[in-house]
Amino acid sequence: MDEALVFNAIDSLVAKSMVAARPAGATMRYRLLDTTRAYALQFEVQDAELTELAARHATYCLRWLEDTGNEWPTLSSASQRSLHLAGLANVRGALDWCFGSNGDARLGIRLAAAAAPLFLSMSLLTECHRWSSRAIFALDESMRSGREEMHLQAALGVSLMFTHGGRDAARVALNRSFSIAEQCGDALDQIQVLGPLQMFHLRTGDFRAALTYAKRCSAVADALEDSVSTTLAHSLMGISLHLNGELGRAQASLAAALRYGPRSGRTTTNYLGFDGRILAGAILARTLWLQGHPDRAVERALLTIKDAEILNHPLTLSIALVWAVSVFLWVGDLDRADEHIDRLFLRAEPHSLGPYLALGRGFKGELAIRRGDAEKGIESLQRSLAELHAAPYELLTTPLNVALVQGLAATGRLAEALALLDDTILSVEANGDLCYMPELLRVKGCLVLASVQSGADEAETYFRRSLEMSQG
């Protein structure tokens, strides 16, 4: 059909108020009114014609995603985001058709792979999991080991990791994605999968393996002139060094991540599921506290939360809140910690962020112990830790164990407290979250002093070791 005739027909429908026209920057968007749509659907249309229209619609959605889908994290105004939300509704409809009985599964695979970064950017993790897994199931031999599978496996791994913890399925998906990225040999593809792999090992408590992946990520980023990759590499290296107890180097990496803001429509949210600069700010706050700067730590934590709120990204804000709560607990600001735990629940619940909900319950248990209700706190912490171990999500179980030890000691269960503390120390030595070792040794000294009448010398040994490690 002649292009001029098409536009004349559309203008005629707009003039008759049958089609709504809406400016979208330099373009115009058209949408059938509900009454017009209902009227049009009354007419019989041949199946072949419907199939052709649906395929054209899905192809249009694919092109839209390729052109603008990655822009979501950079859109700040409500009007800009409303256009993307309208586009997302089209994508959902197209995916439903593609994977339906009369659809085009190959087109659906390409569409799902292109949509995955948008789902992650909007914290639509359950939806990301649904369509990524559906598309992977539909892959035929000709499409396996290609870029579509690489992106789908990475998206599946990330969505599983944040909604269900570090399950075996997430590990398999991320490893498969990285294997394809290595075969393809594209450095940008590799770094986009190395980031989620590093986070996976952090969340499952293998901190030494996570540091190895962070180093690989940094090596690849060094070869790229890409601000997003640089930000990601500095953020992930910073958190690994922080947890390893190398606070000076961690601070340098985290500060670098905050300096190198992305200068394109992409951000780490497009493939990591959250904004790497927010993670860097949150971990920097903890690093400052451990270095003896409590006021600066609180200031940085609050600033990071404010920055996360501006992004309007629930997962990123949940991450900022989780790490900020630990700072507020460390400085003894229990009311502020309580307030931000409640905010964490409000953000995590609607998006099925199971590990974050379990963390929130653990934080509430620590609060109860600090406020004098040790029995309630012990119960909450034990339930929280059981959920986190089952996920598994081990990124913050060590400080929760410390809180549980203190609760057990407060109720006179010193033998249980010492046993748990010794197990936690062994775990830290094996897994590598050494930033907690000074506190573990300090608490061990206190328990030895309280439980053994002649334990002053032994307690002093633990106190000295704690002091030496904290100054190192």
C-alpha positions in Angstrom: 0.0 0.0 0.0 1.2 3.5 -0.8 2.7 5.2 2.3 0.7 8.4 1.6 -2.5 6.5 1.5 -1.7 4.9 4.9 -1.1 8.2 6.6 -4.2 9.7 5.0 -6.3 6.9 6.3 -4.8 7.3 9.8 -5.4 11.0 9.8 -9.0 10.4 8.8 -9.4 8.0 11.7 -7.9 10.5 14.1 -10.2 13.3 12.8 -13.2 11.0 13.5 -11.9 10.3 17.1 -11.5 6.6 16.4 -7.8 6.7 16.9 -5.9 8.6 19.6 -2.7 10.5 18.5 0.0 11.2 21.0 3.3 13.0 20.4 6.4 11.1 21.5 9.4 13.3 21.0 9.9 13.8 17.3 7.5 11.0 16.4 3.7 10.5 16.8 2.2 7.4 18.4 -1.3 6.2 17.5 -3.6 3.9 19.5 -7.0 2.5 18.8 -9.6 3.7 21.4 -11.1 0.8 23.3 -14.5 1.3 21.6 -12.9 1.3 18.2 -10.9 -1.9 19.0 -14.1 -3.6 20.2 -15.9 -2.6 17.0 -13.1 -3.8 14.8 -12.9 -7.1 16.5 -16.5 -7.9 15.5 -15.5 -8.3 11.9 -14.3 -11.7 10.6 -10.6 -11.7 9.6 -8.9 -14.7 7.9 -6.5 -16.6 10.0 -3.7 -16.0 7.6 -4.2 -12.3 7.7 -4.3 -12.3 11.5 -1.0 -14.3 11.6 0.6 -11.8 9.2 -0.5 -8.9 11.3 0.7 -10.5 14.6 4.1 -11.3 13.0 4.5 -7.7 11.8 3.6 -6.5 15.3 6.1 -8.8 16.9 8.8 -7.7 14.4 8.0 -4.1 15.2 8.4 -4.8 18.9 11.7 -6.4 18.3 13.0 -3.4 16.4 11.7 -1.1 19.1 13.6 -3.0 21.7 16.8 -3.0 19.7 16.5 0.8 19.2 15.2 2.0 22.5 14.8 -0.9 25.0 18.0 -0.2 26.9 17.1 3.4 27.6 14.8 2.7 30.5 17.4 3.3 33.3 18.2 6.7 31.8 14.6 7.9 31.6 13.7 10.2 34.5 10.4 11.9 33.6 7.0 10.2 34.0 6.1 11.0 30.4 9.2 9.3 29.0 8.6 6.3 31.1 4.9 6.1 30.2 5.9 5.6 26.6 8.2 2.7 27.5 5.4 1.1 29.6 3.1 1.3 26.6 5.8 -0.3 24.5 6.2 -3.0 27.2 2.5 -3.9 26.9 3.0 -4.4 23.2 6.1 -6.6 23.8 4.0 -8.8 26.2 1.3 -9.2 23.7 3.9 -10.1 21.0 5.5 -12.7 23.2 2.2 -14.3 24.0 1.5 -14.7 20.3 5.0 -15.9 19.4 4.9 -18.7 21.9 1.2 -19.5 21.3 -0.2 -22.3 19.2 -0.1 -20.4 15.9 2.9 -18.2 16.7 6.5 -17.9 15.5 8.8 -19.4 18.2 12.0 -18.3 16.4 10.9 -14.7 16.4 9.8 -15.1 20.0 13.3 -16.3 21.0 14.8 -13.2 19.4 12.1 -11.0 21.1 12.6 -12.6 24.5 16.4 -12.1 24.3 15.9 -8.4 23.3 13.3 -7.9 26.1 15.4 -9.4 28.9 17.5 -6.3 29.6 14.3 -4.2 29.8 12.7 -6.6 32.2 15.8 -6.5 34.4 16.0 -2.7 34.1 12.4 -2.5 35.4 12.9 -5.0 38.2 10.4 -7.3 36.5 12.3 -10.4 37.6 9.5 -12.9 37.6 8.5 -11.9 34.1 12.2 -12.0 33.0 12.4 -15.5 34.4 9.1 -16.6 32.7 10.0 -15.4 29.2 13.7 -16.3 29.3 13.0 -19.9 30.4 10.2 -20.2 27.8 12.5 -19.0 25.0 15.3 -21.3 26.1 12.9 -24.3 26.1 12.0 -23.3 22.5 15.5 -23.2 21.2 16.3 -25.5 18.3 19.7 -26.8 17.3 20.3 -23.9 14.8 19.8 -21.3 17.5 21.8 -23.0 20.3 25.1 -21.5 21.3 24.3 -18.2 19.7 24.0 -14.7 21.1 20.3 -15.1 21.8 20.9 -18.1 24.0 23.8 -16.3 25.7 21.6 -13.4 26.7 18.6 -15.6 27.6 20.7 -17.8 29.9 22.3 -14.8 31.6 18.8 -13.2 32.1 17.5 -16.5 33.5 20.4 -16.8 35.9 20.1 -13.2 37.2 16.3 -13.5 37.7 16.6 -16.8 39.5 19.5 -15.4 41.7 17.5 -12.4 43.0 14.1 -14.0 43.4 15.1 -17.5 44.7 18.7 -17.1 45.8 21.7 -18.9 44.3 20.1 -22.1 43.2 21.7 -24.8 41.0 19.6 -23.6 38.1 21.0 -20.1 38.3 24.6 -21.5 38.4 23.9 -23.7 35.3 22.4 -20.8 33.4 25.2 -18.4 34.2 27.9 -20.9 33.4 26.2 -21.8 30.1 26.0 -18.1 29.2 29.6 -17.5 30.0 30.7 -20.5 28.0 28.9 -19.1 24.9 30.4 -15.7 25.5 33.9 -17.2 25.6 33.2 -19.1 22.4 32.0 -15.9 20.7 35.2 -14.1 21.8 33.5 -10.7 22.3 34.9 -8.9 25.3 31.7 -6.9 26.0 29.6 -10.1 26.0 32.1 -11.7 28.5 32.0 -8.8 30.9 28.2 -8.8 30.8 28.2 -12.3 32.1 31.2 -12.1 34.4 29.4 -9.5 36.5 26.4 -11.8 37.3 28.8 -14.7 37.9 30.7 -12.8 40.5 27.5 -11.7 42.2 26.3 -15.3 42.2 29.4 -16.5 44.1 29.1 -13.6 46.5 25.5 -14.5 47.3 26.3 -18.2 47.7 29.2 -17.4 50.1 32.2 -18.4 48.0 34.0 -15.1 48.4 37.3 -16.3 47.1 35.8 -17.5 43.9 33.9 -14.2 43.6 37.2 -12.3 43.9 38.6 -14.4 41.1 35.7 -13.4 38.9 36.1 -9.8 39.9 39.7 -9.9 38.8 38.7 -11.4 35.5 36.1 -8.8 35.0 38.6 -6.0 35.7 41.1 -7.6 33.2 38.4 -7.6 30.4 37.2 -4.1 31.3 40.8 -2.8 31.0 40.8 -3.8 27.3 37.6 -2.0 26.6 37.0 1.8 26.4 33.5 1.4 27.8 32.3 3.4 30.8 29.7 0.9 31.8 32.2 -2.0 31.9 34.6 0.2 33.9 31.9 1.1 36.4 30.9 -2.6 36.8 34.5 -3.8 37.2 35.3 -1.2 39.9 32.0 -1.9 41.7 32.5 -5.6 41.8 36.2 -5.4 42.7 35.3 -3.0 45.5 32.8 -5.3 47.1 35.1 -8.3 46.9 38.0 -6.4 48.4 35.7 -5.0 51.1 34.5 -8.5 52.1 38.1 -9.8 51.9 39.1 -7.2 54.5 41.3 -5.2 52.1 39.7 -1.9 53.0 42.1 0.6 51.5 42.1 -1.1 48.1 38.3 -1.5 48.4 37.8 2.2 49.0 39.9 3.1 46.0 37.9 0.8 43.7 34.6 1.9 45.1 35.5 5.6 44.7 36.6 4.9 41.1 33.2 3.3 40.4 31.5 6.4 41.6 33.7 8.6 39.4 33.1 6.7 36.2 29.5 7.3 35.5 28.1 5.7 32.3 28.0 8.0 29.4 25.6 6.1 27.2 22.0 4.7 27.2 23.3 1.5 28.8 23.9 1.0 32.5 24.8 -2.1 34.5 21.1 -2.5 35.2 20.6 -3.7 31.7 22.3 -7.0 32.3 23.2 -7.2 36.0 19.7 -6.4 37.3 20.8 -3.4 39.4 22.8 -0.2 39.2 26.5 -0.9 40.0 27.2 2.7 41.2 24.6 2.3 43.9 26.2 -0.9 45.1 29.5 0.9 45.1 28.1 3.7 47.3 26.5 1.3 49.7 29.7 -0.7 50.2 31.7 2.4 50.5 29.5 3.4 53.4 30.4 0.2 55.2 34.0 0.5 54.3 34.1 4.0 55.9 32.6 2.7 59.1 35.2 -0.1 59.3 37.9 2.4 58.7 36.7 4.4 61.7 34.6 7.1 60.1 31.0 6.6 61.4 29.7 10.0 60.5 30.9 9.8 56.9 29.6 6.2 56.7 26.1 7.3 57.7 26.3 10.3 55.3 27.3 8.1 52.4 24.6 5.5 53.2 21.9 8.1 53.2 23.2 9.7 50.0 23.2 6.3 48.3 19.6 5.6 49.3 18.7 9.0 47.9 20.4 8.3 44.6 18.7 4.9 44.4 15.3 6.5 45.0 15.9 8.8 42.0 16.4 5.8 39.8 13.0 4.4 40.6 14.3 0.9 40.4 13.0 -1.4 43.2 15.9 -3.9 43.2 18.6 -1.2 43.2 16.8 0.5 46.1 16.5 -2.7 48.0 20.2 -3.3 47.7 20.9 0.2 48.9 18.6 -0.3 51.9 20.1 -3.7 52.9 23.7 -2.4 53.1 22.6 0.8 54.7 20.8 -1.0 57.5 24.1 -2.7 58.5 25.7 0.7 58.8 22.9 2.0 61.0 23.1 -1.1 63.2 26.8 -0.7 63.5 26.6 2.9 64.6 23.8 2.1 67.1 21.0 4.1 65.4 18.3 1.5 66.0 15.4 3.7 65.1 16.8 4.6 61.8 17.7 1.0 61.2 14.1 -0.1 62.0 12.7 2.6 59.7 14.8 1.4 56.8 14.1 -2.3 57.4 10.4 -1.5 57.0 11.2 0.3 53.7 13.1 -2.7 52.6 10.0 -4.9 53.2 7.8 -2.5 51.1 10.2 -2.7 48.2 11.1 -6.4 48.3 7.6 -7.9 48.8 5.9 -6.8 45.5 8.9 -8.0 43.4 9.3 -11.4 45.1 12.8 -10.6 46.4 12.8 -13.6 48.7 16.4 -13.3 50.1 15.9 -9.7 50.9 12.7 -10.4 52.8 14.6 -13.0 54.8 17.4 -10.5 55.5 14.8 -8.0 56.7 13.5 -10.5 59.2 17.0 -11.2 60.4 17.7 -7.5 60.9 14.5 -7.3 62.9 15.8 -10.1 65.1 19.0 -8.3 65.7 17.0 -5.2 66.6 15.0 -7.2 69.1 18.1 -8.4 70.8 19.6 -5.0 71.0 16.4 -3.6 72.5 16.4 -6.3 75.2 14.0 -8.9 73.8 16.6 -11.6 73.2 14.2 -14.6 73.0 12.2 -12.9 70.2 15.4 -11.9 68.4 16.8 -15.4 68.6 13.7 -16.9 67.1 13.6 -14.4 64.2 17.3 -14.8 63.5 17.1 -18.6 63.5 14.2 -18.5 61.1 15.9 -16.0 58.8 19.2 -17.9 58.7 17.4 -21.1 57.9 15.7 -19.4 54.9 19.0 -17.8 53.7 20.9 -21.1 54.0 18.1 -22.8 52.0 18.2 -20.3 49.2 21.3 -20.2 49.5 22.1 -16.6 50.2 25.2 -16.3 52.3 26.3 -12.8 51.6 25.2 -11.4 55.0 24.8 -14.5 57.1 28.1 -13.9 59.0 26.9 -10.7 60.7 23.5 -12.3 61.4 25.4 -15.2 63.1 27.2 -12.7 65.2 23.9 -11.1 66.3 22.6 -14.6 67.1 25.7 -15.4 69.1 25.1 -12.2 71.2 21.4 -13.1 71.7 22.3 -16.6 72.9 24.9 -15.2 75.3 22.3 -12.7 76.6 20.0 -15.6 77.6 22.8 -17.5 79.3 23.2 -20.1 76.5 27.0 -19.6 76.4 27.9 -23.1 75.2 25.6 -22.7 72.2 26.9 -19.2 71.6 30.6 -20.4 71.6 29.8 -23.4 69.4 28.1 -21.1 66.8 30.9 -18.6 67.0 33.6 -21.2 66.4 31.7 -22.6 63.4 31.3 -19.0 62.0 35.0 -18.3 62.4 35.8 -21.6 60.6 33.4 -20.6 57.8 34.9 -17.2 57.4 38.4 -18.6 57.2 37.3 -21.1 54.6 35.1 -18.8 52.4 37.0 -15.5 52.7 34.7 -12.8 54.1 37.5 -11.8 56.4 36.2 -8.3 57.0 34.2 -9.8 59.9 37.1 -11.5 61.6 38.1 -8.7 63.9 34.5 -8.6 65.3 34.3 -12.3 65.6 37.6 -12.4 67.6 36.4 -9.5 69.8 33.1 -11.4 70.5 35.1 -14.6 71.2 37.1 -12.8 73.8 34.0 -11.5 75.5 32.5 -14.9 75.6 35.6 -16.6 76.9 35.9 -13.9 79.6 32.2 -14.5 80.6 32.3 -18.3 80.5 35.7 -19.3 81.9 36.6 -18.1 85.4 40.3 -18.1 84.5 39.9 -17.1 80.9 41.4 -13.6 81.2 44.7 -14.5 79.4 42.9 -16.3 76.6 40.4 -13.5 76.2 43.3 -11.0 76.0 44.8 -13.0 73.2 41.6 -12.8 71.2 41.3 -9.1 71.9 44.9 -8.5 70.7 44.3 -10.5 67.5 41.1 -8.5 66.9 42.9 -5.2 67.3 45.8 -6.3 65.1 43.5 -7.4 62.3 41.4 -4.3 62.5 44.5 -2.1 62.2 46.0 -4.1 59.4 
